[in-house]
């Protein structure tokens, strides 16, 4: 009886289960609504916060913060280039860490540390957005926000004391907001001299660490300890205002910083040609460095003299030792290649005056007289030259050797102007007036927002505490036309502040201009 009861019970259970499924299916079909409604569509602005968070688990920064720009193109670029960047970055990482590993293995008596595998995986980082800052300095500041949930495979084999251990880093996640500063901006490719990288907040770093195949990050308390240690160590090194500095080029060469002083003494000239009807001349000497925008230096005029003596000394700031210094006037000219001069050695030269610098010109064979000069090239010594622009771009350089005691060098940088407008033309250039000296920038054709980036220097016997500088923006008249040059605006400012603060970099509103502004940087350099 027991056997038959078990068999009948089994069949009863099977029948009941089958009947329940069939009846449930028909009830579901019978009671299912046949009235299918279209989904309700409403604008995102009408949704509440919880609905938006449910629809968008992670809202991009460019949506939440209008200061951030979308950079989908950069993510696309990384997606296509990631396989190649992976190999390049890993190769560079091995080269960089090789000397570091060699130094520490000897220090801690480790036999060897080698990369068994090193790959960043197939998932590139994603940039959520980027913020770009513009300043009045020669720099470009960017703040990208990136997240990287990658699948790298970094396996390191360590041998020490006869033992071998394999350490593997997997499932790496890094969330960070770095500040990348390119400065100073220079007129040579790639157009910036250094890269500075800082972190605006502590980064989020998460990863798995396997030792001998076991995940040691699963040990209670170790995960949080390692994570906080990494955050604090990285923050101590790179959290703003601290920065990682990556030099790209020498800013001194890129910006053509001064490398020395050329002392020139115009001694005398003799056997000069007669230039007037009375058989006399009124000679003077002009001299300047080639490829230099500064005006020529001039001696005094010696009236009615064909064998004049001056014994006047001039100091020229040299930016390129391969350039030349020339002396010229209407009676003749010549030049001295600086590369032929020995540093810190005075050289007396007697030069024939030529018609021009063309050696094949037969007119140069005629005698035009001679000039006697003494030249001494004094290059800056290490530490005395212009300080390289480092992390702080506001460092003021020292005045060059030979600056008058108690005085200094006033340096004027004409950066740019905006919203200039002339009545008939806008071909702007800048004229600087200071203590009777006049300096001009080059003129730019048809430009309401010109950028000159030109530097001018004034050697001062004493600080210009009570002096004012007159800077005006003019428009050069077209070569064809009836209109003359126009004044687009001007500004007059006291120099007391630059003597006190050593450096000023500001934008000034131009007087007699509707909206015009000009950016001028002033530096007062003392020895």
ABEGO torsion letter per residue (X at the ends): XAAAAAAAAAAAAAAAAAAAAAAAAAAAAAABBABBBBBBBBBAAABBAAAAAAABABBBAAAABAABBBBAAAAAAAAAAAAAAAAAAAAAAAAAAAAAAAAAAAAAGBABBBBABBBAEABBBBBAEBBBBBBABBBBBBBBBBBBBBBBBBBBBBBBGGBBBBBBBBGBBBBBBBBBBBOBBBABOAGBABBBBBBABBBBBBBBBBBGGBBAAABBGAAAAAAAAAAAAAAAAABOABBBBBBABBAAAAAGBBAEBBBBBBABBBGBBBABAAGBBBBBBBBBBBGBABBBBBBBBBBGBABBBAGBBBBBBBABAABBBBBBBAAEBBBBBAAABBBGBBBBBBBBBBABABAABAAAABBAEBBBBBBBBBBBBBGABBBBBBABAABBBBBBBGBBBGBEBBBBBBABBBGBBBAABBBBBBBBBBGGBBBBBBBBBGBABBBAGBBBBBBBABBBAABBBBBBBBBBBBABEABBBBBAEBBBBBAAAAAAAGBBBBBBBBBGBAABBBBBBBBBBBX
